[in-house]
């Protein structure tokens, strides 16, 4: 339902962003065996971010989100869920490594890599 509302161009989701984002991220963290559940949460976040234009905000509020999405991309077996992860990553856009390090708490070296080897 959230995904459908956020997908409509005449429905402004900005007033609901602060309430919906933690719920959607919580759904992404649930280790459900149902690909439909994961896909629905990914679609909802993509559409919410597209509707509001707050593309970097999920990374700021949930510093572990990027790592979680990249892990899902690597280990997800359902191709439709992997596609939704790719769509969400594209929607959220590129992250400046030094800015990301500030709100994720990791250190970034001269090469742009953090101490764990991730960008």
N, C-alpha and C positions, 0 to 999 in steps of 0.2 A: 504494500500500500504506500509506504514512504517513497519507494522507487517510482511508482506511478505518479504520485503528486509532484515529486521533484523533477520528473521528466516533462511536466507540462510547463510551457513557456509563460502562461498567465498566472502561475502560482509562485509567489515570492516565498522562498524558504529561509531567507536570512533571519527572521525572528525565531525560527525553530532550530537553527544550526547548533547553538550551544546545548540544547537538550537532546538533539538527535545524534550528534557525533559520538558521544560516549556510549550510547546504546548500540550503535552500529559497530563501533570498534570492539565492544564487548562481545557482540555476535561473531566477529571475526576471530576472537580469541577462543571461542568455544571449539573444542575438538570434536565436532560432529562428524559422524560417518556419512551423513547425507550430503552429497554434493549440491543438491538443491538449496540447502540451508546456507552453505558457504557462498554459492553463486548469488543468491538473493541479497546477502549482506554486501557483497562486493558491488553489485549493481546499484544498491541503495546509496552506498558511499559515493560511487562515481557520479550518479545523478545529483546527489546533494551538493557535491563540490562543483559540478558544472552549473547548477542553478544559482548557487551563491557566489561563485567566483573566488572563493576562499581556498585557493589551491595549495598553499604551503601550510596553512593553519593546522591541518591534521598532523603534520610532522612536528609542529611546535608543541602541540598539546599532548601528543603521544609519541615520544622520541623512539620507542621501540617499534613503531608501525612500519617503517621502511624495512628494517631487518626481517620483520615478520612476513611482509609481502614478498620480499626477495626469497625467503625460505620457502614460502608457498609456491612460488614460481619454480623453484628447483625440485621440490618433492611432491607436488600435487600430481596425482595420477589421472584425474578426470580432465580431459582436454577442454571442456567448456568452462571449468573453473579456472584453469590456467589462462584461458583467453580473457576472462573477466579480471584476473589479476593484472594482465598486461594492459587492459583498457584502463584500469584504475591507476596504474603507475604512469601511463601516458597522460591521464587527466590531471594527476597531481603534479606532473612535470618534474623538471630537473631541479636538483637541490645544490646550492653552493656548499661545497664541503666544509669550508671554514665556518659558515653560518650554522650548518647542521651540527658541527662539533660543539658549538656554543650551547645549543639547547638539548643536545643528546648527552653532554657530559664527557665526550671522548676527546682525545687530543689528536690534532691533525699535524702531520709532519710537512716538510717542504714539498714532498711529492704529492700531497693531497690525500694520502692514505692515513687512516687512523691506526691506533696501536694493534687492532685485530686484523689489519690487512684490508679492511673494507674501505671504500671511498666514502 
